[in-house]
């Protein structure tokens, strides 16, 4: 086996899955494999980094390994099923369709169909990898015979960027509560706004920074903005939208606490990003979040917004508590060392072709 390629429906810039794919490709190439990316949709900045997925037929072969990154319904699923290659499904989870009913019916249908496609792929995949134990359990429940965990591979060199001075000038004073991710119903952004309503009573000069795209979620974004206005805190809530990488890194450097109330996460890369930047995490204990945190950060089990606001205030004002959290998070981040993840992947490639993997 001398080739290990990747398939993905949407290959996007600044996206956790897109960054993961690029990092994996770099790793595979360093090991001596021919390794390219094949996608259905490519962001403008990534046009030169991937081929149109149907061109994979030109290189497909029984001795190849092909890794299919799956997170939403796509015609690539049927294409993948019909390939003669040794097939590895990389599962990033699919948000339950119920979250999008009344917000975006098209997205709801794609999520529902994606769950259906997942069960069909169980019969054709040689191996299925979830990027968290939560995702692996879903694969097992869907009928996949051989499963394991392969965490998201993060290339930390892309975070080594100079601060954006305009953001430092705007938000460099006072307390900043940070959330990074899509603005979507499963993320429970409305709960972040409610927590901030109570938190601002304790810390009037504070802000809530919401960094992430609301594409296809415009109805939900409008509802969150209205909630902030109705609660009288709109002036303290920053809807930053999707931002360049340098801005993202600056927001993390300016953050006092990373806050997540998400109800459904397969992995949640922003938790790792917060650990990397030394930002203490307070998160709702749901789905894949406890797996990723692995005992680091502060998990909350109830949506008691006044109590969570008080807990966040303690993290902000008690240096010993903050330092203990950051220390535990740094220790936890070591579990996601690229060398460890790479060794795990290489072991699977060796198992798929025990006598042919390059040295």
C-alpha positions, 0 to 999 in steps of 0.5 A: 500500500503506497496511497492513502487519500481523503474524501470530504463533502465540504472542504472549507477554510478555517473549519475544524474538519478542513484543518484536520484534513490538511494536517492528516495529509501532511502527516501521510505525505511525510510517511511516504504515502501518495495522499491527496484530498478529493471534495464535492465543494471547495472554499475559494482559498482551497481550490488548489488543495483538493480535486473534484471528488469524481476524479478519485476514480482515476487513482482508485485501487484495491491496494489504496486506503481512502478515508471518508470524512463524514458529517452530513448527507452527501452524494459522496457516501454512495460513491465511497461505498462503491470504491474497491479501496480499503475504506475507512470512515472518519466520523465527525458526528451528525447533529440530530435533525430536530434542532433545525426544524423551524430554523432551516428545513433543508439542513434538517433534511440533510441531517436526517438523511445523513443518519440514514446514510451512516447506517448503510455505510456500516456494511461497506467500511473496513474500519470506522474511526470516531474523533471521540469516544462519544462518536465511536459509540454512535458508530458501534450502535449504527452497526459498524463492526470495527471501530476506534477513536482517532481524535482531531489532529490540530496543527498548532503552527497555524495559531502562531500569529501576531495579535490584531491590534484593532481587536486589542484596542476594542476588547483589551480591557475588562472581562471577556466571556468567549464562545467560538463555533457555529451559531446554531440551535444545538449550540444553545447560544441563547443560554450563553446570552442568559448567563451573560445577563446574570453575569453582567450584574456581577461585572458591569464592564464585561462582554460576551464575544460570540465568534462563528458563522451563522450561514444557513442559521440566519433565523436563529441568529436573529432570535439570539439578537432579539433575546439580547435586546429584550434582556437589555444586554445587546450592547455587551454582546459581540456577534463577530461572525466568521473571522480570519485566523489571526482574529480568532487567535486574538479573541482567545488571547483576550478571553477571560473564560471560555463558555460552552452550553452546547447540547450536542458536540461530537468533539468540539475543537474550540475546547482544545483551542481554549486549552492551548491559549490558557483560557479556563473552560466552563462547559455544559456536560453533554455528548462529546464534551466530557470526552474531550475535556477528560476531567479538565475545565469545569463541567456543569450538569444543570442549566442554572444560569444565575449559578453558572454566572456566579461560577464564572465570576469565581473563575475570573476573580480567584487566581488560584482557581484559574491557575488550577484549571489552566494547569489541568487543561494543559495536562489534558492537551498532551493527550492530543499531541500530534505524535500520539494521534499519528501513531494511532493512525499509522497503526491502523494503516499497518493493520489494513496492509500489514506487509506493505506500509512504507517505513 
